[in-house]
Every structure is written in C-alpha cells, then in structure tokens.
C-alpha cells in the first residue's frame, strides 16, 4: 500500500471537508423537506365528468339513496365503496348505462348502499356523498368521486377535496351541503353516520363481499350478483326478475 494511501488528512483539511459535507447534507435535507411538504401534482383539482354527470342523471327522478321512479317494478341495490380503486370500473362500466337505459324510462330504480372495503366503515367520502344525497344529488356526487379518484390520490380525501366535487354538482346548494357535512363531522352519531352504519349492517347480513355487488329484485324474484358483476350479467338478472 502506498504512503499516500495511509496518510491522514491534515486537521485543517479535515475541518474544511466536514464543513463542505455539512453544507451538502443541509442542502439535501432542505430538498427532502420541500418535496415532502409540497402538494404533489397540480395546484388545484382538475375536475372531470361534470357534463357527463348532468347528462346521465339530469331529468331522472332522484331522492335520497334512490335514482329512478319510486314506482319502478324492478329494484337494484348497489353496494360499493367510492374510495376503493378496484371498485371504480365496476361502477363506471355499469351504473351510467343502467340509469340511462332502465331508470330513465321508469323500468328500474337503483338504491345506493355505501359499503366499505376497508376497516373504516365511515369513510370521509361517504359523508360528502350523503350530504349531497340530502339535496337529492347523491348519485351525481358519487359519480364524480369515481371519475376523479386519480385526483383524490393526488390531493388526498379531505374536506377541501370533497367540496371541489360538490362544486361540480349542478344545482347543488353549496352552503347547505357544507353545513350538513360540517355538522355531521362535529357529531359522532348524526343521521348520516347512522345511515352508514345501517348500510354496513345490511351488507353484512346479506353476505356482501368486496368490490361492487348488486341485488336485483322484481316480481319474479331476487338475484344477487357479487364481485363486480358486469353490465351483461346485471341486464340478464333484470330480465329474469321483471
């Protein structure tokens, strides 16, 4: 081994090396903090599907958890979790067509059931949708949530994100929606929380599993379709029970 390899750095040299290292480390720490504290992606939510929501649900009777005529001969209960990424396509590939082709003509009514795929049965997004349902726009809101799950991942599901969806629901009274949401979140057992617990209990009693499930009921009986059944399966079930 050469002499140069075993010589120690002079004391003054070591001081400068330590100082330089500290500056570099400090700069890296600053960068890490900046990345960690900055909001990822865009500065604001870029909402998609506003026009589609109005086209799909506009003019179709809607009240509370129901979309479609209350007198429709066939009822479809839809159990789904709007904060479940795997459930997004289940909803978007079935519900819009069911509303347009069956609920709009008055043949079917759909009833929404918030059913969590996680341990948290009272997810924050559920409260936003239920606050909209109190003004009879719950289905519009739920559609927008599924359409904008990517933005939810970017910005996080908080009250600000929920309000950005509410802004996109045409004719929704935002101050009333905001008041209903805030009042509910301040309480532990408000009407919305109780409805969510009721949906969860109903789903457990019916043996609902993960992803979207639908229960189709008509004059000729009931069909239960689980695990993200496709549109063709649901339409076949409607034909069987009507």
ZANU-53099 format. One record per residue (C-alpha): residue in one letter; chain; x, y, z. Coordinates in nm, 4 decimals. Each point is the difference from the previous one (the first is absolute). Last residue first. Layout:
N
<"A","A",<X,Y,Z>>
...
END
This chain:
242
<"X","A",<-8.9167,-0.8429,-1.4190>>
<"X","A",<0.2169,-0.2495,0.1851>>
<"X","A",<0.1821,-0.1872,-0.2771>>
<"X","A",<0.0318,0.2974,-0.2347>>
<"X","A",<0.1593,0.2071,0.2762>>
<"X","A",<0.2443,-0.2833,0.0742>>
<"X","A",<0.1037,-0.0124,-0.3661>>
<"X","A",<0.0593,0.3764,0.0065>>
<"X","A",<0.2195,-0.0410,0.3079>>
<"X","A",<0.2054,-0.2739,-0.1638>>
<"X","A",<0.0447,0.2041,-0.3184>>
<"X","A",<0.1096,0.3061,0.2015>>
<"X","A",<0.2787,-0.1822,0.1795>>
<"X","A",<0.0013,-0.1446,0.3502>>
<"X","A",<0.2589,0.1612,0.2283>>
<"X","A",<0.0481,-0.2726,0.2595>>
<"X","A",<-0.3668,-0.0763,0.0676>>
<"X","A",<-0.3353,-0.0462,-0.1732>>
<"X","A",<-0.3086,-0.0772,0.2081>>
<"X","A",<-0.3193,-0.0842,-0.1897>>
<"X","A",<-0.3471,0.0469,0.1475>>
<"X","A",<-0.3455,-0.1209,-0.1017>>
<"X","A",<-0.2502,0.0122,-0.2847>>
<"X","A",<-0.1704,0.3265,0.0948>>
<"X","A",<0.3347,0.1776,0.0248>>
<"X","A",<0.3222,0.0131,0.2028>>
<"X","A",<0.3578,0.0443,-0.1204>>
<"X","A",<0.2676,0.0022,0.2702>>
<"X","A",<0.3232,0.1551,-0.1216>>
<"X","A",<0.3568,-0.0402,0.1232>>
<"X","A",<0.2975,0.2244,-0.0690>>
<"X","A",<0.3404,-0.0983,0.1357>>
<"X","A",<0.0333,-0.2082,0.3180>>
<"X","A",<-0.2539,-0.2455,0.1448>>
<"X","A",<-0.3674,0.0492,0.0853>>
<"X","A",<-0.1312,-0.2726,0.2300>>
<"X","A",<-0.3521,0.1410,0.0215>>
<"X","A",<0.0245,0.0583,0.3755>>
<"X","A",<0.3415,0.1591,-0.0461>>
<"X","A",<-0.1332,0.2349,-0.2660>>
<"X","A",<-0.2974,0.1006,0.2127>>
<"X","A",<0.2275,0.0707,0.2969>>
<"X","A",<0.2260,0.2189,-0.2120>>
<"X","A",<-0.2929,0.1874,-0.1516>>
<"X","A",<-0.1452,0.0607,0.3484>>
<"X","A",<0.3347,0.1253,0.1326>>
<"X","A",<0.0121,0.2431,-0.2902>>
<"X","A",<-0.3551,0.1152,0.0725>>
<"X","A",<0.0886,0.0574,0.3661>>
<"X","A",<0.3037,0.2042,-0.0950>>
<"X","A",<-0.2175,0.2094,-0.2315>>
<"X","A",<-0.2637,0.0608,0.2702>>
<"X","A",<0.2568,0.1116,0.2603>>
<"X","A",<0.1792,-0.2309,0.2422>>
<"X","A",<0.3432,0.1483,0.0605>>
<"X","A",<-0.0762,0.3641,-0.0595>>
<"X","A",<0.2360,0.2655,-0.1317>>
<"X","A",<0.0316,-0.1870,-0.3296>>
<"X","A",<-0.3774,0.0132,-0.0478>>
<"X","A",<-0.0207,0.3729,0.0576>>
<"X","A",<0.2848,0.0593,-0.2436>>
<"X","A",<-0.1583,-0.2119,-0.2711>>
<"X","A",<-0.3498,0.1465,0.0347>>
<"X","A",<0.1363,0.3561,0.0094>>
<"X","A",<0.2145,-0.0584,-0.3096>>
<"X","A",<-0.2921,-0.1470,-0.1937>>
<"X","A",<-0.2250,0.2888,0.1016>>
<"X","A",<0.2634,0.2559,-0.1008>>
<"X","A",<0.0596,-0.1866,-0.3303>>
<"X","A",<-0.3598,-0.0182,-0.1187>>
<"X","A",<0.0330,-0.2693,-0.2671>>
<"X","A",<-0.1382,0.1352,-0.3267>>
<"X","A",<0.2703,-0.1700,-0.2136>>
<"X","A",<0.2346,-0.2243,0.1930>>
<"X","A",<0.3530,0.1191,-0.0814>>
<"X","A",<0.0279,0.2232,0.3076>>
<"X","A",<-0.0784,-0.3056,0.2123>>
<"X","A",<0.3049,-0.1748,-0.1450>>
<"X","A",<0.2298,0.2861,0.1034>>
<"X","A",<-0.1693,-0.0109,0.3402>>
<"X","A",<0.1071,-0.3594,0.0539>>
<"X","A",<0.3581,0.0947,-0.0844>>
<"X","A",<-0.0008,0.2815,0.2550>>
<"X","A",<-0.1591,-0.2240,0.2620>>
<"X","A",<0.2765,-0.2566,-0.0347>>
<"X","A",<0.0668,-0.2923,-0.2325>>
<"X","A",<0.3582,0.0431,-0.1126>>
<"X","A",<0.1308,0.2359,-0.2674>>
<"X","A",<0.1590,-0.2404,-0.2466>>
<"X","A",<-0.1909,-0.3150,0.0915>>
<"X","A",<-0.3284,0.1910,-0.0037>>
<"X","A",<0.0935,0.1460,-0.3386>>
<"X","A",<0.0309,-0.3524,-0.1358>>
<"X","A",<-0.3329,-0.0924,0.1573>>
<"X","A",<-0.1621,0.2711,-0.2085>>
<"X","A",<-0.2538,-0.1991,-0.2038>>
<"X","A",<-0.0936,-0.2043,0.3083>>
<"X","A",<-0.0578,0.3151,0.2050>>
<"X","A",<-0.1940,0.1638,-0.2816>>
<"X","A",<-0.2353,-0.2971,-0.0209>>
<"X","A",<-0.0551,0.0064,0.3760>>
<"X","A",<-0.0875,0.3690,-0.0155>>
<"X","A",<-0.2519,-0.0479,-0.2796>>
<"X","A",<-0.1514,-0.2965,0.1863>>
<"X","A",<-0.0347,0.1988,0.3213>>
<"X","A",<-0.1766,0.2923,-0.1633>>
<"X","A",<-0.3328,-0.0155,0.1847>>
<"X","A",<0.0779,0.2938,0.2349>>
<"X","A",<0.0569,-0.2410,0.2916>>
<"X","A",<0.1844,-0.2141,-0.2523>>
<"X","A",<0.2679,0.2715,-0.0223>>
<"X","A",<0.0692,-0.0352,0.3738>>
<"X","A",<0.0048,-0.3769,-0.0543>>
<"X","A",<0.2651,0.0336,-0.2700>>
<"X","A",<0.2224,0.2163,0.2188>>
<"X","A",<-0.0472,-0.2333,0.2979>>
<"X","A",<0.0960,-0.3048,-0.2065>>
<"X","A",<0.3197,0.1733,-0.1079>>
<"X","A",<0.1080,0.0223,0.3628>>
<"X","A",<-0.0110,-0.3762,0.0486>>
<"X","A",<-0.2370,-0.1250,0.2665>>
<"X","A",<0.0428,-0.3780,-0.0250>>
<"X","A",<0.3744,0.0248,0.0590>>
<"X","A",<0.1361,-0.3561,-0.0119>>
<"X","A",<0.0171,0.0165,-0.3781>>
<"X","A",<-0.2288,-0.1131,-0.2839>>
<"X","A",<-0.2682,0.2353,0.1293>>
<"X","A",<-0.3613,-0.0348,-0.1059>>
<"X","A",<-0.1894,0.3182,-0.0839>>
<"X","A",<-0.3374,-0.1262,-0.1259>>
<"X","A",<-0.1657,0.1769,-0.2938>>
<"X","A",<-0.3506,-0.0956,-0.1136>>
<"X","A",<-0.0683,-0.0319,-0.3725>>
<"X","A",<-0.3494,0.0178,-0.1479>>
<"X","A",<-0.0899,-0.1963,-0.3112>>
<"X","A",<-0.2520,0.0150,-0.2850>>
<"X","A",<-0.0728,0.3734,0.0140>>
<"X","A",<0.1419,0.0977,-0.3410>>
<"X","A",<0.2893,0.1848,0.1731>>
<"X","A",<0.0718,-0.2846,0.2407>>
<"X","A",<0.0490,-0.2711,-0.2642>>
<"X","A",<0.2100,0.1155,-0.2948>>
<"X","A",<0.1567,0.3210,0.1329>>
<"X","A",<0.0307,-0.0958,0.3659>>
<"X","A",<0.1172,-0.3531,-0.0735>>
<"X","A",<0.2482,0.1300,-0.2567>>
<"X","A",<0.1503,0.2492,0.2473>>
<"X","A",<0.0079,-0.2681,0.2731>>
<"X","A",<0.1856,-0.2759,-0.1848>>
<"X","A",<0.3484,0.0788,-0.1336>>
<"X","A",<0.0536,0.2992,0.2306>>
<"X","A",<-0.0904,-0.1912,0.3154>>
<"X","A",<0.2057,-0.3160,-0.0496>>
<"X","A",<0.2782,0.2160,-0.1462>>
<"X","A",<0.0362,0.1903,0.3264>>
<"X","A",<-0.0269,-0.2981,0.2347>>
<"X","A",<0.3699,-0.0968,-0.0202>>
<"X","A",<0.0973,0.3490,0.1184>>
<"X","A",<-0.2244,-0.0176,0.3070>>
<"X","A",<-0.0908,0.3482,0.1309>>
<"X","A",<-0.3470,-0.0129,-0.1605>>
<"X","A",<-0.0760,-0.3264,0.1814>>
<"X","A",<-0.2875,-0.1969,-0.1523>>
<"X","A",<-0.3304,-0.1719,0.0703>>
<"X","A",<-0.2603,0.0704,-0.2680>>
<"X","A",<-0.3572,-0.1037,0.0791>>
<"X","A",<-0.1941,-0.0511,-0.3202>>
<"X","A",<-0.3793,0.0224,0.0086>>
<"X","A",<-0.2315,-0.1156,-0.2789>>
<"X","A",<-0.3649,0.1037,-0.0448>>
<"X","A",<0.0764,0.3743,0.0023>>
<"X","A",<-0.2471,0.1902,0.2198>>
<"X","A",<0.2686,0.1978,0.1870>>
<"X","A",<0.1130,0.1237,-0.3392>>
<"X","A",<0.3734,0.0078,-0.0570>>
<"X","A",<0.2927,0.0920,0.2251>>
<"X","A",<-0.0311,-0.0850,0.3672>>
<"X","A",<0.2257,0.0601,0.3021>>
<"X","A",<-0.1630,0.3336,0.0822>>
<"X","A",<-0.2387,0.0900,-0.2794>>
<"X","A",<0.0757,-0.0014,-0.3716>>
<"X","A",<-0.2371,0.0025,-0.2950>>
<"X","A",<0.1977,-0.0022,-0.3282>>
<"X","A",<0.0026,0.3384,-0.1777>>
<"X","A",<0.3770,0.0419,0.0286>>
<"X","A",<0.1714,-0.3150,0.1190>>
<"X","A",<0.2080,-0.1072,-0.2981>>
<"X","A",<0.0325,0.3358,-0.1799>>
<"X","A",<0.0681,0.1927,0.3206>>
<"X","A",<0.2659,-0.2472,0.1073>>
<"X","A",<0.1541,0.0061,-0.3472>>
<"X","A",<0.0300,0.3787,0.0085>>
<"X","A",<0.1890,-0.0082,0.3293>>
<"X","A",<0.2115,-0.3002,-0.1033>>
<"X","A",<0.3451,0.1245,0.0934>>
<"X","A",<0.1075,0.2394,0.2738>>
<"X","A",<0.3497,0.1417,-0.0127>>
<"X","A",<0.0752,0.0283,0.3705>>
<"X","A",<0.2365,0.2826,0.0753>>
<"X","A",<0.3701,0.0723,0.0099>>
<"X","A",<0.0884,-0.2921,-0.2253>>
<"X","A",<0.2061,-0.3021,0.0971>>
<"X","A",<0.1322,-0.0658,0.3458>>
<"X","A",<-0.0657,0.2470,0.2848>>
<"X","A",<0.3312,0.1228,0.1319>>
<"X","A",<0.0977,-0.1028,0.3521>>
<"X","A",<0.1944,-0.3171,-0.0749>>
<"X","A",<0.1744,0.1392,-0.3073>>
<"X","A",<0.1072,0.3118,0.1862>>
<"X","A",<0.1160,-0.1983,0.3028>>
<"X","A",<0.2106,-0.2291,-0.2191>>
<"X","A",<0.1517,0.2960,-0.1834>>
<"X","A",<0.0924,0.1706,0.3252>>
<"X","A",<0.1588,-0.3192,0.1309>>
<"X","A",<0.2053,-0.0255,-0.3187>>
<"X","A",<0.1242,0.3550,0.0440>>
<"X","A",<0.0892,-0.0635,0.3637>>
<"X","A",<0.1882,-0.3130,-0.0949>>
<"X","A",<0.1971,0.1921,-0.2635>>
<"X","A",<0.0804,0.2782,0.2464>>
<"X","A",<0.0983,-0.2512,0.2697>>
<"X","A",<0.2275,-0.1816,-0.2431>>
<"X","A",<0.1726,0.3262,-0.0862>>
<"X","A",<0.0548,0.0779,0.3653>>
<"X","A",<0.1298,-0.3495,0.0726>>
<"X","A",<0.2409,0.0214,-0.2946>>
<"X","A",<0.1153,0.3477,0.1102>>
<"X","A",<0.0653,-0.1215,0.3513>>
<"X","A",<0.1838,-0.3100,-0.1247>>
<"X","A",<0.2321,0.2187,-0.2034>>
<"X","A",<0.0791,0.2065,0.3063>>
<"X","A",<0.0839,-0.3200,0.1879>>
<"X","A",<0.2209,-0.1389,-0.2792>>
<"X","A",<-0.1472,-0.3010,-0.1800>>
<"X","A",<0.1560,-0.3244,0.1154>>
<"X","A",<0.2715,-0.1705,-0.2042>>
<"X","A",<-0.0706,-0.3695,-0.0651>>
<"X","A",<-0.0747,0.0103,-0.3711>>
<"X","A",<0.2641,0.2583,-0.0772>>
<"X","A",<0.2642,-0.2235,0.1498>>
<"X","A",<-0.0859,-0.2728,-0.2510>>
<"X","A",<-0.1449,-0.3427,0.0924>>
END
